Amino acid sequence: MVRMVTKIKTYDEEAEASGWYGPEVAFGLAFKHVTPGQSILDIGIGTGLGSVLFRKAGLDVHGMDISSQMLDVSRSKGFGSLQRHDLRKLPYPYESESMHHAICTGVFNFISVFYPVF
């Protein structure tokens, strides 16, 4: 288990080293549409990398991911409202229209059928 957690913890470092700016781009595109105190669902939250800026902006971040190890890393960063869930399977563990916003960064390349997400 330690080996797996160590590998996942380096995910953020690898993303930074590769020059991946997906989280910053998503936040930049969404910033004018969000208000502190609103809720946002990160679909495929992983290590929480894509939600850090939304949390800093005052949003109440919720997340779901298939990987319990990735969710553990998110929890270690202070994200608390997390659900383990396979994004390809319905129903999702959130009620329809229960969030103000939703984001999904760096996940669609793992999904072949998109209708459950949308």
N, CA, C and O atoms as a printed pandas DataFrame, in Angstrom:
     atom_number atom_name residue_name chain_id  residue_number  x_coord  y_coord  z_coord
0              1         N          MET        A               1    0.832   -1.205    0.000
1              2        CA          MET        A               1    0.000    0.000    0.000
2              3         C          MET        A               1    0.866    1.254    0.000
3              4         O          MET        A               1    0.543    2.217   -0.695
4              5         N          VAL        A               2    1.931    1.266    0.743
5              6        CA          VAL        A               2    2.784    2.446    0.785
6              7         C          VAL        A               2    3.305    2.781   -0.607
7              8         O          VAL        A               2    3.375    3.953   -0.978
8              9         N          ARG        A               3    3.668    1.767   -1.374
9             10        CA          ARG        A               3    4.165    2.007   -2.724
10            11         C          ARG        A               3    3.105    2.692   -3.581
11            12         O          ARG        A               3    3.429    3.618   -4.324
12            13         N          MET        A               4    1.847    2.258   -3.496
13            14        CA          MET        A               4    0.758    2.836   -4.279
14            15         C          MET        A               4    0.507    4.278   -3.868
15            16         O          MET        A               4    0.378    5.145   -4.732
16            17         N          VAL        A               5    0.436    4.555   -2.579
17            18        CA          VAL        A               5    0.202    5.921   -2.101
18            19         C          VAL        A               5    1.344    6.820   -2.530
19            20         O          VAL        A               5    1.101    7.951   -2.951
20            21         N          THR        A               6    2.577    6.357   -2.438
21            22        CA          THR        A               6    3.728    7.149   -2.867
22            23         C          THR        A               6    3.619    7.471   -4.350
23            24         O          THR        A               6    3.889    8.603   -4.751
24            25         N          LYS        A               7    3.232    6.503   -5.170
25            26        CA          LYS        A               7    3.079    6.727   -6.602
26            27         C          LYS        A               7    2.009    7.778   -6.872
27            28         O          LYS        A               7    2.200    8.657   -7.711
28            29         N          ILE        A               8    0.889    7.693   -6.170
29            30        CA          ILE        A               8   -0.199    8.641   -6.378
30            31         C          ILE        A               8    0.188   10.027   -5.885
31            32         O          ILE        A               8   -0.176   11.023   -6.510
32            33         N          LYS        A               9    0.910   10.114   -4.789
33            34        CA          LYS        A               9    1.333   11.426   -4.301
34            35         C          LYS        A               9    2.201   12.137   -5.328
35            36         O          LYS        A               9    2.189   13.366   -5.397
36            37         N          THR        A              10    2.952   11.389   -6.125
37            38        CA          THR        A              10    3.793   12.020   -7.135
38            39         C          THR        A              10    2.993   12.461   -8.363
39            40         O          THR        A              10    3.541   13.134   -9.236
40            41         N          TYR        A              11    1.722   12.102   -8.449
41            42        CA          TYR        A              11    0.866   12.495   -9.570
42            43         C          TYR        A              11    0.884   14.017   -9.736
43            44         O          TYR        A              11    1.056   14.511  -10.851
44            45         N          ASP        A              12    0.714   14.751   -8.661
45            46        CA          ASP        A              12    0.716   16.208   -8.726
46            47         C          ASP        A              12    2.068   16.734   -9.197
47            48         O          ASP        A              12    2.131   17.672   -9.991
48            49         N          GLU        A              13    3.144   16.131   -8.708
49            50        CA          GLU        A              13    4.487   16.553   -9.110
50            51         C          GLU        A              13    4.716   16.284  -10.597
51            52         O          GLU        A              13    5.303   17.108  -11.299
52            53         N          GLU        A              14    4.253   15.135  -11.070
53            54        CA          GLU        A              14    4.399   14.807  -12.492
54            55         C          GLU        A              14    3.575   15.747  -13.365
55            56         O          GLU        A              14    4.020   16.158  -14.436
56            57         N          ALA        A              15    2.382   16.083  -12.907
57            58        CA          ALA        A              15    1.536   17.020  -13.660
58            59         C          ALA        A              15    2.223   18.378  -13.765
59            60         O          ALA        A              15    2.225   18.999  -14.828
60            61         N          GLU        A              16    2.798   18.828  -12.673
61            62        CA          GLU        A              16    3.495   20.113  -12.680
62            63         C          GLU        A              16    4.732   20.065  -13.582
63            64         O          GLU        A              16    4.969   20.982  -14.368
64            65         N          ALA        A              17    5.510   18.999  -13.462
65            66        CA          ALA        A              17    6.737   18.867  -14.258
66            67         C          ALA        A              17    6.447   18.780  -15.755
67            68         O          ALA        A              17    7.257   19.214  -16.573
68            69         N          SER        A              18    5.292   18.220  -16.111
69            70        CA          SER        A              18    4.948   18.075  -17.531
70            71         C          SER        A              18    4.381   19.359  -18.127
71            72         O          SER        A              18    4.195   19.450  -19.340
72            73         N          GLY        A              19    4.109   20.339  -17.290
73            74        CA          GLY        A              19    3.549   21.593  -17.784
74            75         C          GLY        A              19    2.058   21.537  -18.028
75            76         O          GLY        A              19    1.522   22.312  -18.821
76            77         N          TRP        A              20    1.373   20.604  -17.335
77            78        CA          TRP        A              20   -0.079   20.479  -17.492
78            79         C          TRP        A              20   -0.771   21.583  -16.703
79            80         O          TRP        A              20   -0.624   21.665  -15.483
80            81         N          TYR        A              21   -1.510   22.417  -17.384
81            82        CA          TYR        A              21   -2.201   23.542  -16.762
82            83         C          TYR        A              21   -3.709   23.383  -16.798
83            84         O          TYR        A              21   -4.432   24.378  -16.736
84            85         N          GLY        A              22   -4.205   22.150  -16.896
85            86        CA          GLY        A              22   -5.639   21.898  -16.937
86            87         C          GLY        A              22   -6.400   22.534  -15.788
87            88         O          GLY        A              22   -7.416   23.185  -16.028
88            89         N          PRO        A              23   -5.947   22.371  -14.539
89            90        CA          PRO        A              23   -6.672   22.981  -13.416
90            91         C          PRO        A              23   -6.727   24.502  -13.499
91            92         O          PRO        A              23   -7.758   25.107  -13.205
92            93         N          GLU        A              24   -5.629   25.112  -13.894
93            94        CA          GLU        A              24   -5.601   26.574  -13.998
94            95         C          GLU        A              24   -6.502   27.064  -15.132
95            96         O          GLU        A              24   -7.200   28.068  -14.988
96            97         N          VAL        A              25   -6.483   26.357  -16.247
97            98        CA          VAL        A              25   -7.344   26.736  -17.373
98            99         C          VAL        A              25   -8.812   26.593  -16.990
99           100         O          VAL        A              25   -9.612   27.490  -17.258
100          101         N          ALA        A              26   -9.176   25.472  -16.365
101          102        CA          ALA        A              26  -10.575   25.266  -15.944
102          103         C          ALA        A              26  -11.011   26.357  -14.983
103          104         O          ALA        A              26  -12.109   26.899  -15.113
104          105         N          PHE        A              27  -10.161   26.684  -14.018
105          106        CA          PHE        A              27  -10.509   27.734  -13.061
106          107         C          PHE        A              27  -10.635   29.082  -13.758
107          108         O          PHE        A              27  -11.561   29.844  -13.478
108          109         N          GLY        A              28   -9.713   29.378  -14.657
109          110        CA          GLY        A              28   -9.763   30.650  -15.381
110          111         C          GLY        A              28  -11.033   30.805  -16.199
111          112         O          GLY        A              28  -11.604   31.894  -16.264
112          113         N          LEU        A              29  -11.478   29.728  -16.820
113          114        CA          LEU        A              29  -12.707   29.772  -17.613
114          115         C          LEU        A              29  -13.953   29.898  -16.739
115          116         O          LEU        A              29  -14.938   30.518  -17.141
116          117         N          ALA        A              30  -13.909   29.316  -15.556
117          118        CA          ALA        A              30  -15.090   29.287  -14.690
118          119         C          ALA        A              30  -15.155   30.457  -13.719
119          120         O          ALA        A              30  -16.230   30.760  -13.201
120          121         N          PHE        A              31  -14.041   31.118  -13.461
121          122        CA          PHE        A              31  -13.948   32.101  -12.381
122          123         C          PHE        A              31  -15.055   33.145  -12.382
123          124         O          PHE        A              31  -15.619   33.438  -11.328
124          125         N          LYS        A              32  -15.375   33.705  -13.527
125          126        CA          LYS        A              32  -16.387   34.772  -13.562
126          127         C          LYS        A              32  -17.806   34.248  -13.317
127          128         O          LYS        A              32  -18.738   35.035  -13.150
128          129         N          HIS        A              33  -17.968   32.934  -13.295
129          130        CA          HIS        A              33  -19.292   32.340  -13.119
130          131         C          HIS        A              33  -19.524   31.755  -11.725
131          132         O          HIS        A              33  -20.605   31.237  -11.446
132          133         N          VAL        A              34  -18.529   31.832  -10.857
133          134        CA          VAL        A              34  -18.658   31.239   -9.519
134          135         C          VAL        A              34  -18.639   32.316   -8.452
135          136         O          VAL        A              34  -18.088   33.402   -8.631
136          137         N          THR        A              35  -19.267   31.972   -7.329
137          138        CA          THR        A              35  -19.359   32.884   -6.197
138          139         C          THR        A              35  -18.974   32.137   -4.929
139          140         O          THR        A              35  -19.394   30.995   -4.741
140          141         N          PRO        A              36  -18.184   32.753   -4.053
141          142        CA          PRO        A              36  -17.850   32.082   -2.794
142          143         C          PRO        A              36  -19.109   31.589   -2.089
143          144         O          PRO        A              36  -20.133   32.273   -2.068
144          145         N          GLY        A              37  -19.018   30.395   -1.515
145          146        CA          GLY        A              37  -20.146   29.792   -0.819
146          147         C          GLY        A              37  -20.954   28.839   -1.683
147          148         O          GLY        A              37  -21.722   28.029   -1.163
148          149         N          GLN        A              38  -20.789   28.927   -3.008
149          150        CA          GLN        A              38  -21.493   27.994   -3.880
150          151         C          GLN        A              38  -20.825   26.623   -3.824
151          152         O          GLN        A              38  -19.685   26.491   -3.380
152          153         N          SER        A              39  -21.553   25.610   -4.279
153          154        CA          SER        A              39  -21.020   24.245   -4.307
154          155         C          SER        A              39  -20.543   23.903   -5.714
155          156         O          SER        A              39  -21.071   24.400   -6.708
156          157         N          ILE        A              40  -19.529   23.038   -5.770
157          158        CA          ILE        A              40  -19.011   22.564   -7.042
158          159         C          ILE        A              40  -18.667   21.089   -6.897
159          160         O          ILE        A              40  -18.083   20.669   -5.898
160          161         N          LEU        A              41  -19.035   20.314   -7.903
161          162        CA          LEU        A              41  -18.733   18.892   -7.932
162          163         C          LEU        A              41  -17.577   18.665   -8.894
163          164         O          LEU        A              41  -17.661   19.007  -10.073
164          165         N          ASP        A              42  -16.502   18.088   -8.384
165          166        CA          ASP        A              42  -15.371   17.712   -9.227
166          167         C          ASP        A              42  -15.564   16.251   -9.619
167          168         O          ASP        A              42  -15.404   15.347   -8.800
168          169         N          ILE        A              43  -15.904   16.042  -10.869
169          170        CA          ILE        A              43  -16.178   14.704  -11.397
170          171         C          ILE        A              43  -14.843   14.065  -11.762
171          172         O          ILE        A              43  -14.225   14.437  -12.760
172          173         N          GLY        A              44  -14.399   13.108  -10.958
173          174        CA          GLY        A              44  -13.082   12.514  -11.123
174          175         C          GLY        A              44  -12.038   13.344  -10.409
175          176         O          GLY        A              44  -11.015   13.695  -10.997
176          177         N          ILE        A              45  -12.284   13.661   -9.148
177          178        CA          ILE        A              45  -11.439   14.579   -8.377
178          179         C          ILE        A              45  -10.006   14.091   -8.212
179          180         O          ILE        A              45   -9.099   14.908   -8.054
180          181         N          GLY        A              46   -9.780   12.796   -8.243
181          182        CA          GLY        A              46   -8.419   12.279   -8.108
182          183         C          GLY        A              46   -7.741   12.780   -6.849
183          184         O          GLY        A              46   -8.254   12.594   -5.746
184          185         N          THR        A              47   -6.591   13.414   -7.009
185          186        CA          THR        A              47   -5.835   13.932   -5.863
186          187         C          THR        A              47   -6.316   15.311   -5.414
187          188         O          THR        A              47   -5.763   15.883   -4.475
188          189         N          GLY        A              48   -7.330   15.842   -6.072
189          190        CA          GLY        A              48   -7.839   17.172   -5.723
190          191         C          GLY        A              48   -7.134   18.297   -6.445
191          192         O          GLY        A              48   -7.442   19.468   -6.219
192          193         N          LEU        A              49   -6.201   17.965   -7.304
193          194        CA          LEU        A              49   -5.409   18.974   -8.003
194          195         C          LEU        A              49   -6.279   19.987   -8.743
195          196         O          LEU        A              49   -5.985   21.183   -8.724
196          197         N          GLY        A              50   -7.339   19.526   -9.389
197          198        CA          GLY        A              50   -8.195   20.421  -10.157
198          199         C          GLY        A              50   -9.148   21.257   -9.332
199          200         O          GLY        A              50   -9.809   22.150   -9.863
200          201         N          SER        A              51   -9.228   20.979   -8.031
201          202        CA          SER        A              51  -10.184   21.694   -7.171
202          203         C          SER        A              51   -9.546   22.680   -6.212
203          204         O          SER        A              51  -10.251   23.451   -5.560
204          205         N          VAL        A              52   -8.249   22.669   -6.114
205          206        CA          VAL        A              52   -7.567   23.528   -5.139
206          207         C          VAL        A              52   -7.927   24.999   -5.340
207          208         O          VAL        A              52   -8.234   25.693   -4.371
208          209         N          LEU        A              53   -7.896   25.482   -6.573
209          210        CA          LEU        A              53   -8.189   26.898   -6.815
210          211         C          LEU        A              53   -9.647   27.234   -6.525
211          212         O          LEU        A              53   -9.945   28.333   -6.058
212          213         N          PHE        A              54  -10.551   26.309   -6.792
213          214        CA          PHE        A              54  -11.967   26.554   -6.476
214          215         C          PHE        A              54  -12.172   26.644   -4.967
215          216         O          PHE        A              54  -12.945   27.475   -4.490
216          217         N          ARG        A              55  -11.482   25.790   -4.220
217          218        CA          ARG        A              55  -11.583   25.862   -2.756
218          219         C          ARG        A              55  -10.998   27.178   -2.254
219          220         O          ARG        A              55  -11.572   27.812   -1.368
220          221         N          LYS        A              56   -9.860   27.593   -2.813
221          222        CA          LYS        A              56   -9.249   28.867   -2.410
222          223         C          LYS        A              56  -10.164   30.042   -2.718
223          224         O          LYS        A              56  -10.123   31.063   -2.031
224          225         N          ALA        A              57  -10.994   29.899   -3.754
225          226        CA          ALA        A              57  -11.938   30.956   -4.134
226          227         C          ALA        A              57  -13.194   30.932   -3.272
227          228         O          ALA        A              57  -14.089   31.757   -3.460
228          229         N          GLY        A              58  -13.271   29.992   -2.327
229          230        CA          GLY        A              58  -14.388   29.977   -1.385
230          231         C          GLY        A              58  -15.535   29.064   -1.747
231          232         O          GLY        A              58  -16.605   29.152   -1.144
232          233         N          LEU        A              59  -15.338   28.180   -2.727
233          234        CA          LEU        A              59  -16.413   27.249   -3.081
234          235         C          LEU        A              59  -16.376   26.015   -2.188
235          236         O          LEU        A              59  -15.320   25.621   -1.694
236          237         N          ASP        A              60  -17.527   25.424   -1.993
237          238        CA          ASP        A              60  -17.672   24.192   -1.224
238          239         C          ASP        A              60  -17.482   23.030   -2.200
239          240         O          ASP        A              60  -18.383   22.712   -2.977
240          241         N          VAL        A              61  -16.313   22.402   -2.158
241          242        CA          VAL        A              61  -15.932   21.384   -3.136
242          243         C          VAL        A              61  -16.399   20.002   -2.700
243          244         O          VAL        A              61  -16.172   19.584   -1.564
244          245         N          HIS        A              62  -17.048   19.308   -3.609
245          246        CA          HIS        A              62  -17.446   17.913   -3.453
246          247         C          HIS        A              62  -16.758   17.155   -4.583
247          248         O          HIS        A              62  -16.520   17.711   -5.655
248          249         N          GLY        A              63  -16.445   15.904   -4.344
249          250        CA          GLY        A              63  -15.775   15.165   -5.398
250          251         C          GLY        A              63  -16.096   13.694   -5.393
251          252         O          GLY        A              63  -16.456   13.114   -4.369
252          253         N          MET        A              64  -15.957   13.100   -6.564
253          254        CA          MET        A              64  -16.105   11.650   -6.668
254          255         C          MET        A              64  -15.028   11.119   -7.599
255          256         O          MET        A              64  -14.613   11.781   -8.550
256          257         N          ASP        A              65  -14.584    9.895   -7.293
257          258        CA          ASP        A              65  -13.539    9.260   -8.072
258          259         C          ASP        A              65  -13.629    7.754   -7.847
259          260         O          ASP        A              65  -14.119    7.307   -6.810
260          261         N          ILE        A              66  -13.165    6.986   -8.800
261          262        CA          ILE        A              66  -13.190    5.533   -8.675
262          263         C          ILE        A              66  -12.069    5.016   -7.771
263          264         O          ILE        A              66  -12.181    3.923   -7.217
264          265         N          SER        A              67  -11.002    5.780   -7.618
265          266        CA          SER        A              67   -9.827    5.326   -6.884
266          267         C          SER        A              67   -9.865    5.750   -5.417
267          268         O          SER        A              67   -9.842    6.940   -5.104
268          269         N          SER        A              68   -9.923    4.777   -4.535
269          270        CA          SER        A              68   -9.907    5.109   -3.103
270          271         C          SER        A              68   -8.556    5.688   -2.702
271          272         O          SER        A              68   -8.485    6.516   -1.794
272          273         N          GLN        A              69   -7.488    5.265   -3.366
273          274        CA          GLN        A              69   -6.169    5.809   -3.050
274          275         C          GLN        A              69   -6.074    7.287   -3.429
275          276         O          GLN        A              69   -5.509    8.087   -2.684
276          277         N          MET        A              70   -6.627    7.643   -4.584
277          278        CA          MET        A              70   -6.636    9.052   -4.993
278          279         C          MET        A              70   -7.481    9.875   -4.015
279          280         O          MET        A              70   -7.101   10.984   -3.638
280          281         N          LEU        A              71   -8.615    9.332   -3.614
281          282        CA          LEU        A              71   -9.469   10.036   -2.654
282          283         C          LEU        A              71   -8.749   10.227   -1.324
283          284         O          LEU        A              71   -8.933   11.253   -0.669
284          285         N          ASP        A              72   -7.932    9.259   -0.915
285          286        CA          ASP        A              72   -7.141    9.419    0.315
286          287         C          ASP        A              72   -6.192   10.601    0.204
287          288         O          ASP        A              72   -6.002   11.339    1.170
288          289         N          VAL        A              73   -5.594   10.785   -0.975
289          290        CA          VAL        A              73   -4.710   11.935   -1.178
290          291         C          VAL        A              73   -5.519   13.226   -1.106
291          292         O          VAL        A              73   -5.067   14.204   -0.510
292          293         N          SER        A              74   -6.712   13.242   -1.707
293          294        CA          SER        A              74   -7.586   14.423   -1.623
294          295         C          SER        A              74   -7.923   14.743   -0.165
295          296         O          SER        A              74   -7.891   15.901    0.250
296          297         N          ARG        A              75   -8.242   13.712    0.597
297          298        CA          ARG        A              75   -8.546   13.920    2.019
298          299         C          ARG        A              75   -7.348   14.511    2.758
299          300         O          ARG        A              75   -7.503   15.368    3.628
300          301         N          SER        A              76   -6.159   14.047    2.403
301          302        CA          SER        A              76   -4.953   14.560    3.068
302          303         C          SER        A              76   -4.731   16.041    2.759
303          304         O          SER        A              76   -4.008   16.724    3.484
304          305         N          LYS        A              77   -5.345   16.536    1.697
305          306        CA          LYS        A              77   -5.268   17.954    1.336
306          307         C          LYS        A              77   -6.411   18.756    1.940
307          308         O          LYS        A              77   -6.514   19.960    1.703
308          309         N          GLY        A              78   -7.268   18.109    2.716
309          310        CA          GLY        A              78   -8.353   18.817    3.372
310          311         C          GLY        A              78   -9.696   18.741    2.688
311          312         O          GLY        A              78  -10.655   19.351    3.163
312          313         N          PHE        A              79   -9.803   18.013    1.587
313          314        CA          PHE        A              79  -11.099   17.835    0.943
314          315         C          PHE        A              79  -11.866   16.769    1.724
315          316         O          PHE        A              79  -11.337   15.687    1.981
316          317         N          GLY        A              80  -13.109   17.070    2.100
317          318        CA          GLY        A              80  -13.839   16.160    2.965
318          319         C          GLY        A              80  -15.067   15.517    2.360
319          320         O          GLY        A              80  -15.400   14.386    2.713
320          321         N          SER        A              81  -15.738   16.191    1.476
321          322        CA          SER        A              81  -16.983   15.677    0.917
322          323         C          SER        A              81  -16.682   14.871   -0.346
323          324         O          SER        A              81  -16.850   15.355   -1.465
324          325         N          LEU        A              82  -16.235   13.630   -0.140
325          326        CA          LEU        A              82  -15.778   12.801   -1.248
326          327         C          LEU        A              82  -16.530   11.479   -1.282
327          328         O          LEU        A              82  -16.867   10.909   -0.244
328          329         N          GLN        A              83  -16.785   11.004   -2.493
329          330        CA          GLN        A              83  -17.479    9.734   -2.695
330          331         C          GLN        A              83  -16.669    8.870   -3.652
331          332         O          GLN        A              83  -16.191    9.349   -4.680
332          333         N          ARG        A              84  -16.519    7.603   -3.311
333          334        CA          ARG        A              84  -15.911    6.662   -4.252
334          335         C          ARG        A              84  -17.016    6.183   -5.189
335          336         O          ARG        A              84  -18.023    5.625   -4.752
336          337         N          HIS        A              85  -16.810    6.411   -6.487
337          338        CA          HIS        A              85  -17.847    6.048   -7.449
338          339         C          HIS        A              85  -17.238    5.897   -8.837
339          340         O          HIS        A              85  -16.376    6.680   -9.237
340          341         N          ASP        A              86  -17.691    4.890   -9.562
341          342        CA          ASP        A              86  -17.302    4.674  -10.955
342          343         C          ASP        A              86  -18.122    5.639  -11.817
343          344         O          ASP        A              86  -19.348    5.535  -11.869
344          345         N          LEU        A              87  -17.457    6.564  -12.483
345          346        CA          LEU        A              87  -18.141    7.614  -13.245
346          347         C          LEU        A              87  -18.971    7.072  -14.396
347          348         O          LEU        A              87  -19.844    7.769  -14.914
348          349         N          ARG        A              88  -18.709    5.843  -14.799
349          350        CA          ARG        A              88  -19.457    5.243  -15.910
350          351         C          ARG        A              88  -20.786    4.657  -15.459
351          352         O          ARG        A              88  -21.579    4.224  -16.294
352          353         N          LYS        A              89  -21.045    4.635  -14.154
353          354        CA          LYS        A              89  -22.244    3.974  -13.630
354          355         C          LYS        A              89  -23.230    4.970  -13.038
355          356         O          LYS        A              89  -22.865    5.862  -12.272
356          357         N          LEU        A              90  -24.468    4.791  -13.411
357          358        CA          LEU        A              90  -25.559    5.599  -12.860
358          359         C          LEU        A              90  -26.297    4.771  -11.819
359          360         O          LEU        A              90  -26.303    3.544  -11.909
360          361         N          PRO        A              91  -26.906    5.394  -10.855
361          362        CA          PRO        A              91  -26.953    6.836  -10.629
362          363         C          PRO        A              91  -25.696    7.322   -9.909
363          364         O          PRO        A              91  -24.998    6.551   -9.251
364          365         N          TYR        A              92  -25.432    8.596  -10.047
365          366        CA          TYR        A              92  -24.345    9.214   -9.301
366          367         C          TYR        A              92  -24.806    9.423   -7.857
367          368         O          TYR        A              92  -26.008    9.481   -7.598
368          369         N          PRO        A              93  -23.872    9.534   -6.922
369          370        CA          PRO        A              93  -24.247    9.663   -5.514
370          371         C          PRO        A              93  -24.671   11.080   -5.097
371          372         O          PRO        A              93  -24.582   11.434   -3.922
372          373         N          TYR        A              94  -25.121   11.868   -6.041
373          374        CA          TYR        A              94  -25.590   13.230   -5.764
374          375         C          TYR        A              94  -26.922   13.422   -6.473
375          376         O          TYR        A              94  -27.127   12.908   -7.572
376          377         N          GLU        A              95  -27.801   14.138   -5.861
377          378        CA          GLU        A              95  -29.091   14.438   -6.467
378          379         C          GLU        A              95  -28.917   15.389   -7.650
379          380         O          GLU        A              95  -28.027   16.239   -7.648
380          381         N          SER        A              96  -29.763   15.239   -8.644
381          382        CA          SER        A              96  -29.762   16.138   -9.783
382          383         C          SER        A              96  -29.959   17.571   -9.313
383          384         O          SER        A              96  -30.813   17.845   -8.471
384          385         N          GLU        A              97  -29.172   18.473   -9.857
385          386        CA          GLU        A              97  -29.243   19.902   -9.543
386          387         C          GLU        A              97  -28.906   20.211   -8.090
387          388         O          GLU        A              97  -29.324   21.249   -7.576
388          389         N          SER        A              98  -28.161   19.336   -7.414
389          390        CA          SER        A              98  -27.790   19.600   -6.025
390          391         C          SER        A              98  -26.523   20.456   -5.914
391          392         O          SER        A              98  -26.170   20.888   -4.817
392          393         N          MET        A              99  -25.850   20.699   -7.013
393          394        CA          MET        A              99  -24.636   21.515   -7.035
394          395         C          MET        A              99  -24.857   22.734   -7.920
395          396         O          MET        A              99  -25.628   22.699   -8.879
396          397         N          HIS        A             100  -24.165   23.804   -7.576
397          398        CA          HIS        A             100  -24.220   24.994   -8.424
398          399         C          HIS        A             100  -23.404   24.793   -9.700
399          400         O          HIS        A             100  -23.780   25.276  -10.768
400          401         N          HIS        A             101  -22.287   24.079   -9.580
401          402        CA          HIS        A             101  -21.364   23.925  -10.700
402          403         C          HIS        A             101  -20.779   22.516  -10.701
403          404         O          HIS        A             101  -20.872   21.790   -9.711
404          405         N          ALA        A             102  -20.182   22.144  -11.819
405          406        CA          ALA        A             102  -19.440   20.886  -11.922
406          407         C          ALA        A             102  -18.229   21.114  -12.818
407          408         O          ALA        A             102  -18.284   21.879  -13.781
408          409         N          ILE        A             103  -17.136   20.437  -12.482
409          410        CA          ILE        A             103  -15.932   20.482  -13.313
410          411         C          ILE        A             103  -15.448   19.054  -13.525
411          412         O          ILE        A             103  -15.778   18.140  -12.769
412          413         N          CYS        A             104  -14.667   18.896  -14.561
413          414        CA          CYS        A             104  -14.095   17.588  -14.868
414          415         C          CYS        A             104  -12.834   17.851  -15.681
415          416         O          CYS        A             104  -12.921   18.227  -16.850
416          417         N          THR        A             105  -11.667   17.660  -15.078
417          418        CA          THR        A             105  -10.413   17.909  -15.783
418          419         C          THR        A             105   -9.553   16.649  -15.783
419          420         O          THR        A             105   -9.402   15.985  -14.757
420          421         N          GLY        A             106   -9.002   16.335  -16.929
421          422        CA          GLY        A             106   -8.087   15.212  -17.039
422          423         C          GLY        A             106   -8.719   13.851  -16.825
423          424         O          GLY        A             106   -8.048   12.923  -16.373
424          425         N          VAL        A             107  -10.010   13.716  -17.143
425          426        CA          VAL        A             107  -10.720   12.463  -16.868
426          427         C          VAL        A             107  -11.328   11.850  -18.124
427          428         O          VAL        A             107  -11.368   10.626  -18.248
428          429         N          PHE        A             108  -11.793   12.657  -19.041
429          430        CA          PHE        A             108  -12.537   12.134  -20.187
430          431         C          PHE        A             108  -11.741   11.146  -21.033
431          432         O          PHE        A             108  -12.333   10.320  -21.728
432          433         N          ASN        A             109  -10.427   11.213  -20.991
433          434        CA          ASN        A             109   -9.634   10.259  -21.755
434          435         C          ASN        A             109   -9.738    8.842  -21.185
435          436         O          ASN        A             109   -9.315    7.888  -21.838
436          437         N          PHE        A             110  -10.292    8.689  -19.984
437          438        CA          PHE        A             110  -10.482    7.371  -19.379
438          439         C          PHE        A             110  -11.897    6.826  -19.571
439          440         O          PHE        A             110  -12.185    5.693  -19.186
440          441         N          ILE        A             111  -12.774    7.628  -20.163
441          442        CA          ILE        A             111  -14.179    7.252  -20.300
442          443         C          ILE        A             111  -14.523    7.132  -21.782
443          444         O          ILE        A             111  -14.223    8.034  -22.564
444          445         N          SER        A             112  -15.146    6.031  -22.169
445          446        CA          SER        A             112  -15.511    5.866  -23.577
446          447         C          SER        A             112  -16.971    6.224  -23.853
447          448         O          SER        A             112  -17.326    6.530  -24.992
448          449         N          VAL        A             113  -17.810    6.189  -22.833
449          450        CA          VAL        A             113  -19.230    6.535  -22.980
450          451         C          VAL        A             113  -19.496    7.724  -22.055
451          452         O          VAL        A             113  -19.337    7.625  -20.838
452          453         N          PHE        A             114  -19.905    8.850  -22.648
453          454        CA          PHE        A             114  -20.011   10.091  -21.882
454          455         C          PHE        A             114  -21.386   10.391  -21.318
455          456         O          PHE        A             114  -21.499   11.246  -20.439
456          457         N          TYR        A             115  -22.434    9.731  -21.778
457          458        CA          TYR        A             115  -23.772   10.134  -21.342
458          459         C          TYR        A             115  -23.962   10.065  -19.821
459          460         O          TYR        A             115  -24.703   10.895  -19.294
460          461         N          PRO        A             116  -23.354    9.147  -19.089
461          462        CA          PRO        A             116  -23.568    9.198  -17.634
462          463         C          PRO        A             116  -23.039   10.501  -17.014
463          464         O          PRO        A             116  -23.627   11.023  -16.067
464          465         N          VAL        A             117  -21.932   11.018  -17.551
465          466        CA          VAL        A             117  -21.344   12.237  -16.994
466          467         C          VAL        A             117  -22.220   13.440  -17.301
467          468         O          VAL        A             117  -22.472   14.272  -16.429
468          469         N          PHE        A             118  -22.685   13.529  -18.549
469          470        CA          PHE        A             118  -23.475   14.691  -18.936
470          471         C          PHE        A             118  -24.938   14.551  -18.574
471          472         O          PHE        A             118  -25.729   15.456  -18.840
